[in-house]
Amino acid sequence: MLELQALVQQELAQNPVLEETPAPEPAAQELPPLHDPHDPQEPPADVRYDPATEKPSAAPADDFDAEFQRLVQMDQEWRDVFSQGNLAAPHNEEEEERRQFMFDSLVAGTSLQEHLLEQVRLSELDEKQRAIAELIVGNVDERGYLQSSLEEIAFSAGVPVEQVAEVLRVVQTFNPPGVAARDLRECLLLQLERAGRRDSLEYRIVDRHLETLAKHRYPELARALGVDLDAVKAAAERITHLEPRPGREFTSEDQHYVVPEIFVTPNTPEAFHFSVAEIRDLDRLVATWAPLLEAPAPPPTAGAPDPGTPGDHGAATAALVTGGWTFGPVDPFARAVWDGLSDRTRALVRQYRQTPDPATRSALLTALCRDLNRLVTGPSLFDRAALSGRSFSAETLARGREHPRGISRVKLNRLLLEEAFPRVFLRNTEEDYLVSTNNDTLPHLRISHTYKELMARPDSSEEVRAYIREKIRAGKYLIKSLQLRQQTLLNIGREIVRRQREFFDKGPTHLRPMTMAQVAGAVGVHETTVSRAVSGKYMQTPQGLFELRYFFTSGLPTAGGNGAVSNESVKQMILELVSQEDKNKPLSDEEIVRLLGARGILIARRTVAKYRSELNILPSHLRRAY
């Protein structure tokens, strides 16, 4: 994003026909069409040719459409241009002030060497000893360990080894405790000595049995030291509070801030609520519940009218209800919906069947919307719908088998009601998750009207026209490239959400295998375009901030061969199993393989060991608690 911003600023500085406009108010998620004939960013028709030397024609003023096909390579072209040119300075005073404030706010931390040299200057060492101390400090790495031997330092300083050892002991008294140690054992011992614990059990363990401690062989330590097991465990616990890297607090780890390119937010439940206008055929719905009413009606008369058109709430079907039908049994799902209605709504249904007057119709529509919306936002209706024998679309069935949560469950309930009662409700087109691109950080560009007018003036020279024409072409190219970039990211984001709905509902353990080729085929671009588009970009989701490449993972087969599960999901399962294990009897890799197999995941032991290592989980014998 920063690279792109710099390129746009550079183009603004070099192309006089481009100007930045205030950001528009956020509205629809769709970006402007790439070939909008009324696009205000385009030059007007009367400046697309030279009125002094050219005649108007139906042919385009330039061959931009053919040139525009090269936009699939725009990402790489941006990188090339960026690497060849210098960054443009901020183009207004306010931006310059913000930039300078950011630089002024950066605080450079003190390095470990600077901290130690300051203590050398404040020490009581003589001039010759200070020179040796500075050599020692210069050979301390960022972890706080001395990297050179005493002999090497003595050779460099031209002094005896004993004198270097004497100065080293002084340097080892500096802060932070444990600094200038030559190995982990000496580092921990220095910290224990500084804390006055030279005679403690932990000092004896570190001094003589550090390797045994690293292998968690507590019973062996207890026998070797002649103490009980609880004392060894307590001493080991105290040792874990020592710092193995004394220079850690001075490590200058750069903090990298990322700006998400795509935002995914759950829609509101109200977006899936029924309104009175969305009940297109009230009488058909009432007819579905007729067998449940107290007074069944006679068979329908001949020549009964067809159902009403959308929006009239089934007024034409009223004759079917009042004229009387004989209905068969009600399926379980329709009965479940009927049972979910309030007593008042059921009473209104009975009243409306007997007297379908406008007042009763209006009251029933309002009551139905209230009760149906309660069902939509309530528990999942899928299990009852699946047993009803009704036909549902493949998409709805796939959603139901995922047992969705949150807003996806609300969307599923709405779909089930719409499909269970065909031609009764208008189709809801809202999505459960809204996907948008981050347009706030991108400048909004347009072709300057000043240069459009200059192009149209008959007294402009041919050189001026050629110059402006070329700049307008370059400006159009950049504007449309930015639009294409954002639209491509938006399409990729929507496809990720569509394929990874369970991840957004339930978290990382439900991430599915997905390849760039699959997304490219759905979006309609080449696989390499997807690879470039997602490189280094992030998505803000209800589950947190993730790099876009995180969603593209390989999969492991499941039992029965009816699907696959992503390796990231398997890692999360391993992490969950280890966190819930009995610490006195931790799970071995073989046991983790068996437990994952019980979940239908086929995985080799070496793969479990690999994933465990990537998660920084110790082997079972090192996780055991005594």
GIHURA-V923122 format. One record per pair of residues at least 24 apart in sequence whose C-alpha atoms are under 8 Angstrom apart, sorted by sequence separation. I is the first residue (numbers start at 1). J is the second residue. If there is no record, write none. Layout:
I/J
I/J
This chain:
113/137
300/324
392/416
408/432
495/519
113/138
132/157
185/210
298/323
299/324
300/325
407/432
408/433
447/472
131/157
281/307
297/323
298/324
299/325
300/326
345/371
393/419
407/433
113/140
281/308
297/324
298/325
299/326
341/368
392/419
492/519
495/522
280/308
281/309
297/325
298/326
391/419
392/420
447/475
495/523
280/309
281/310
296/325
297/326
342/371
380/409
391/420
446/475
447/476
112/142
280/310
281/311
283/313
284/314
296/326
341/371
379/409
380/410
382/412
390/420
201/232
280/311
281/312
282/313
283/314
322/353
340/371
341/372
382/413
385/416
492/523
588/619
589/620
112/144
132/164
136/168
279/311
280/312
281/313
282/314
283/315
321/353
322/354
377/409
378/410
380/412
381/413
491/523
588/620
202/235
278/311
280/313
281/314
282/315
284/317
322/355
377/410
380/413
446/479
587/620
133/167
144/178
145/179
146/180
201/235
202/236
277/311
279/313
280/314
281/315
283/317
287/321
322/356
376/410
382/416
445/479
574/608
586/620
132/167
133/168
144/179
145/180
146/181
147/182
283/318
286/321
291/326
340/375
376/411
381/416
385/420
488/523
586/621
144/180
145/181
146/182
202/238
277/313
281/317
291/327
377/413
507/543
516/552
565/601
144/181
145/182
202/239
283/320
290/327
291/328
376/413
504/541
514/551
515/552
575/612
586/623
129/167
133/171
145/183
283/321
291/329
292/330
318/356
337/375
375/413
376/414
492/530
504/542
514/552
515/553
559/597
574/612
586/624
291/330
504/543
513/552
514/553
515/554
585/624
140/180
511/551
513/553
514/554
571/611
575/615
583/623
584/624
585/625
289/330
512/553
513/554
559/600
571/612
583/624
584/625
288/330
513/555
558/600
559/601
583/625
584/626
137/180
512/555
558/601
559/602
136/180
489/533
557/601
558/602
571/615
289/334
488/533
489/534
556/601
557/602
288/334
289/335
556/602
557/603
556/603
336/384
485/533
289/338
437/486
120/171
191/242
333/384
513/564
332/384
333/385
437/489
512/564
513/565
514/566
332/385
437/490
512/565
513/566
188/242
333/387
436/490
511/565
512/566
513/567
119/174
188/243
332/387
333/388
435/490
496/551
511/566
188/244
294/350
332/388
187/244
293/350
331/388
511/568
512/569
116/174
331/389
435/493
511/569
116/175
435/494
509/568
510/569
184/244
508/568
509/569
508/569
509/570
286/349
509/572
433/497
508/572
509/573
179/246
286/353
178/246
179/247
177/246
176/246
7/78
176/247
4/78
7/81
7/82
13/88
6/82
10/86
10/87
9/87
10/88
13/91
3/82
9/88
10/89
7/87
9/89
6/87
7/88
9/90
6/88
9/91
282/365
279/365
334/420
333/420
276/365
276/366
276/369
275/369
274/369
273/369
408/505
274/372
404/502
407/505
273/372
274/373
406/505
145/245
273/373
402/502
405/505
144/245
404/505
405/506
143/245
144/246
404/506
143/246
144/247
273/376
143/247
144/248
272/376
142/247
143/248
142/248
142/250
143/251
269/377
142/251
310/426
112/247
285/421
112/250
269/407
272/410
111/250
112/251
268/407
272/411
285/424
110/250
111/251
267/407
284/424
109/250
111/252
266/407
269/410
273/414
272/414
281/423
282/424
109/252
280/423
281/424
280/424
281/425
279/424
280/425
279/425
280/426
278/425
279/426
278/426
278/427
272/428
272/430
271/430
267/431
267/432
266/432
267/433
266/433
267/434
265/433
266/434
264/433
265/434
264/434
265/435
263/434
264/435
263/435
264/436
262/435
263/436
262/436
263/437
262/437
263/438
261/437
262/438
261/438
260/438
262/489
262/490
262/493
1/259
1/261
264/539
261/537
262/538
263/539
264/540
265/541
266/542
260/537
261/538
262/539
263/540
264/541
265/542
260/538
261/539
262/540
263/541
264/542
259/538
260/539
261/540
258/538
260/540
260/545
233/626
41/445
42/446
43/447
41/446
42/447
47/452
50/455
51/456
216/621
29/435
40/446
41/447
47/453
50/456
52/458
215/621
216/622
29/436
51/458
74/481
215/622
44/452
47/455
216/624
218/626
43/452
47/456
64/473
68/477
46/456
71/481
71/484
50/465
23/440
23/443
23/444
21/443
22/444
20/443
21/444
20/444
21/445
20/445
21/446
19/445
20/446
18/445
19/446
18/446
19/447
18/447
19/448
43/472
17/447
18/448
17/448
17/450
17/451
42/476
8/443
41/476
5/441
5/442
5/443
41/479
34/480
34/483
34/484
17/468
32/483
31/483
17/471
18/472
16/471
17/472
31/486
15/471
31/487
73/529
18/475
72/529
75/532
17/475
75/533
15/475
